[in-house]
Amino acid sequence: MTGIIQRQDFTASNNAGMVSGHSLYLEISMLKPVLLVGLCAAFSACGTWVNVTSAGMLVEVATPEQVSACTRLGSSTTNALSEIAFVDRGTRKLQQELVDLARNEAGDMGGNRIVVETPINNGRQTFGVYRCP
């Protein structure tokens, strides 16, 4: 009878150890999403993700009045993520990325001016592309 009690005690102590280890595993696994969201928020707070190309550097943002004597080459609809991991990236950063993408595309089209044609909608915006003297 004593041997059985000792065996039960041994099993109980093993289970207690596993519950403690399992509990620690659950705490660490629950922290992963929190850390992921924190890292995404930190990265989204840093500058923009878009690099302006050499062709895009030659393109300026203009008003409709400033391109009245220019040739319209077409349009560019750009899109970027407005949020990352449910963290809003902010209108200013999103706008800058959309403009940079439009400048790159306009440069590839031979344009040197872009004009905003639509407001930002779900991370998308349309720009007119122009070639001015």
C-alpha positions in Angstrom: 0.0 0.0 0.0 2.9 2.3 0.7 4.3 1.8 -2.7 1.0 2.9 -4.3 0.9 6.1 -2.2 4.4 6.9 -3.1 3.7 6.4 -6.8 0.6 8.6 -6.6 2.7 11.3 -4.8 5.3 11.1 -7.6 2.6 11.5 -10.3 1.1 14.4 -8.5 4.4 16.2 -8.3 5.1 15.6 -12.0 1.6 17.0 -12.9 2.2 20.1 -10.7 5.5 20.7 -12.6 3.8 20.3 -15.9 1.1 22.7 -15.0 3.7 25.3 -14.0 5.7 24.7 -17.2 2.5 24.7 -19.4 1.4 27.9 -17.7 4.7 29.6 -18.5 4.4 28.4 -22.1 0.9 29.9 -22.3 2.1 33.2 -20.9 4.9 33.4 -23.5 2.7 32.4 -26.4 0.1 35.0 -25.4 2.9 37.7 -25.5 3.8 36.9 -29.1 0.8 38.8 -30.7 1.3 41.7 -28.3 5.0 41.9 -29.3 4.1 41.5 -33.0 1.6 44.4 -32.9 4.2 46.5 -31.0 6.9 45.9 -33.6 4.5 46.7 -36.4 3.5 49.9 -34.8 7.2 50.8 -34.2 8.1 50.1 -37.9 5.1 52.0 -39.2 6.1 55.0 -37.1 9.4 55.1 -38.9 9.6 56.9 -42.3 7.9 55.6 -45.4 8.4 52.3 -47.1 8.7 53.8 -50.6 11.9 55.0 -52.2 11.7 57.6 -54.9 13.5 56.5 -58.1 15.8 58.7 -60.1 13.0 59.3 -62.6 10.6 60.0 -59.8 12.9 62.7 -58.4 12.3 64.7 -61.5 8.6 64.8 -60.9 6.9 67.6 -58.9 3.5 67.8 -57.3 1.5 70.6 -58.9 -2.0 72.2 -58.8 -4.4 72.0 -61.8 -3.7 75.6 -62.5 0.0 75.0 -62.8 -0.5 72.3 -65.5 -2.9 74.2 -67.7 -0.3 74.6 -70.4 1.1 71.1 -70.1 0.4 67.9 -71.9 -1.6 65.3 -70.0 0.0 61.9 -70.4 -2.5 59.9 -68.5 -3.2 59.0 -64.9 -1.6 56.9 -62.1 -3.7 55.1 -59.5 -1.5 54.2 -56.5 -2.2 52.2 -53.4 -0.5 51.6 -50.1 -1.5 49.9 -46.8 -3.4 52.3 -44.6 -2.9 50.0 -41.6 -0.5 47.3 -40.6 -1.7 44.7 -38.1 -4.7 46.8 -37.2 -2.5 49.8 -36.5 -3.5 52.9 -38.4 -0.5 54.3 -40.2 -1.6 57.9 -40.2 -2.8 60.1 -43.1 0.4 62.0 -43.5 2.6 58.9 -44.0 0.0 57.3 -46.3 -0.3 60.4 -48.4 3.5 60.7 -48.7 3.8 57.1 -49.9 1.0 57.5 -52.4 2.7 60.7 -53.8 6.1 59.0 -54.0 4.6 56.0 -55.8 2.8 58.4 -58.2 6.0 60.3 -58.8 7.9 57.1 -59.6 5.1 56.0 -62.1 4.9 59.5 -63.7 8.7 59.5 -64.2 8.5 56.1 -65.9 5.7 57.5 -68.2 7.9 60.5 -69.1 6.0 63.0 -67.0 7.4 65.7 -64.8 4.3 66.8 -62.9 1.5 65.1 -61.0 -1.8 66.5 -59.8 -4.0 64.9 -57.2 -7.3 63.9 -58.8 -9.1 62.0 -56.0 -9.0 61.8 -52.2 -7.5 58.8 -50.5 -10.0 56.0 -50.4 -9.1 52.7 -48.7 -5.4 53.4 -49.3 -5.8 54.3 -53.0 -5.5 57.6 -54.8 -5.4 58.8 -58.4 -3.1 61.4 -59.9 -3.0 63.0 -63.3 0.4 62.7 -65.0 1.6 65.7 -67.1 4.6 66.7 -69.2 5.4 70.4 -68.8 7.9 72.5 -70.6 
